[in-house]
């Protein structure tokens, strides 16, 4: 699967969260996210700017997290294309690439257009 297909697939999966209120998503992520301890530590892990290393860090931080999609949805709502760090098992570069796909689906959804 190429990057564009992967981003379309991810945006499609996030559609199930479109009607969940943002404050509810935030509550779920803060309560259940696997990374909260790592990210609030005195010396949290940082992205390197290198694609492979940053994807590895994202995968490691989010491994086994039960709310990866909720976290990703929340971050896309809050920061959109101006994202930084690791959220939803994706480094910021991947989330910035995903954002236009996610945004296009939401725009069509709320304008009443067909998403598929």
C-alpha positions as CSV (number, residue, x, y, z in Angstrom):
1,X,0.0,0.0,0.0
2,X,1.5,3.4,-1.0
3,X,1.4,6.4,1.3
4,X,-1.6,8.0,-0.4
5,X,-3.6,4.8,-0.1
6,X,-2.6,4.4,3.6
7,X,-3.7,8.0,4.3
8,X,-7.0,7.5,2.6
9,X,-7.6,4.2,4.5
10,X,-6.7,5.9,7.8
11,X,-9.0,8.8,7.1
12,X,-11.8,6.4,6.3
13,X,-11.3,4.5,9.6
14,X,-11.5,7.8,11.5
15,X,-15.0,8.5,10.1
16,X,-16.5,6.4,12.9
17,X,-15.3,9.1,15.3
18,X,-16.7,12.1,13.4
19,X,-19.7,12.6,15.6
20,X,-18.0,12.1,18.9
21,X,-17.7,15.4,20.7
22,X,-14.2,16.7,21.1
23,X,-14.3,17.0,24.9
24,X,-15.4,13.3,25.0
25,X,-12.4,12.3,22.9
26,X,-10.1,14.3,25.0
27,X,-11.4,12.6,28.2
28,X,-11.0,9.2,26.6
29,X,-7.5,9.8,25.4
30,X,-6.3,11.4,28.7
31,X,-7.8,8.5,30.7
32,X,-6.7,5.6,28.5
33,X,-3.7,6.5,26.4
34,X,-0.6,4.3,26.8
35,X,1.8,7.2,26.3
36,X,0.7,9.6,29.0
37,X,3.4,8.5,31.4
38,X,6.1,8.7,28.8
39,X,5.1,12.1,27.5
40,X,4.8,13.6,30.9
41,X,8.1,12.3,32.1
42,X,10.9,14.7,33.0
43,X,12.8,13.8,29.8
44,X,10.2,12.7,27.2
45,X,11.3,11.1,23.9
46,X,11.8,13.5,21.0
47,X,11.4,13.2,17.2
48,X,14.6,13.2,15.2
49,X,13.3,14.5,11.9
50,X,14.3,11.3,10.2
51,X,11.3,9.4,8.8
52,X,12.3,5.9,9.8
53,X,13.4,6.8,13.3
54,X,10.3,8.9,13.9
55,X,8.0,6.2,12.7
56,X,9.8,3.7,15.0
57,X,9.4,6.0,18.0
58,X,5.7,6.5,17.2
59,X,5.2,2.8,16.9
60,X,7.0,2.1,20.2
61,X,5.3,4.9,22.2
62,X,1.8,3.8,20.9
63,X,2.3,0.1,21.0
64,X,-0.7,-1.6,22.5
65,X,-2.5,1.7,23.1
66,X,-6.3,1.1,23.1
67,X,-7.1,4.6,21.9
68,X,-4.8,5.2,19.0
69,X,-7.6,6.3,16.6
70,X,-9.2,8.5,19.2
71,X,-5.9,10.2,19.8
72,X,-5.2,10.7,16.1
73,X,-8.7,12.1,15.6
74,X,-8.3,14.5,18.5
75,X,-5.0,15.7,17.3
76,X,-6.2,16.3,13.8
77,X,-9.1,18.4,15.2
78,X,-7.0,20.4,17.6
79,X,-4.0,21.2,15.4
80,X,-4.8,20.1,11.9
81,X,-1.8,20.6,9.6
82,X,0.2,22.4,12.4
83,X,0.8,19.2,14.3
84,X,4.0,18.3,16.2
85,X,5.1,15.2,18.2
86,X,3.6,11.7,18.2
87,X,-0.2,11.1,18.3
88,X,-2.2,8.1,17.2
89,X,0.9,6.1,16.4
90,X,2.0,8.6,13.7
91,X,4.8,11.1,13.8
92,X,4.0,14.7,12.8
93,X,5.2,14.4,9.2
94,X,2.8,11.6,8.6
95,X,-0.1,13.4,10.3
96,X,0.5,16.5,8.2
97,X,0.3,14.3,5.1
98,X,-2.8,12.6,6.4
99,X,-4.6,15.9,7.3
100,X,-5.8,16.8,3.7
101,X,-7.4,13.4,3.3
102,X,-9.0,13.6,6.7
103,X,-10.2,17.2,6.1
104,X,-11.6,16.4,2.7
105,X,-13.7,13.6,4.1
106,X,-15.0,15.8,6.9
107,X,-15.8,18.6,4.5
108,X,-17.8,16.2,2.2
109,X,-19.5,14.7,5.3
110,X,-20.8,18.0,6.7
111,X,-21.8,19.3,3.3
112,X,-23.8,16.2,2.7
113,X,-21.7,14.8,-0.1
114,X,-20.9,11.2,-0.7
115,X,-17.6,10.2,1.0
116,X,-16.8,7.1,-0.9
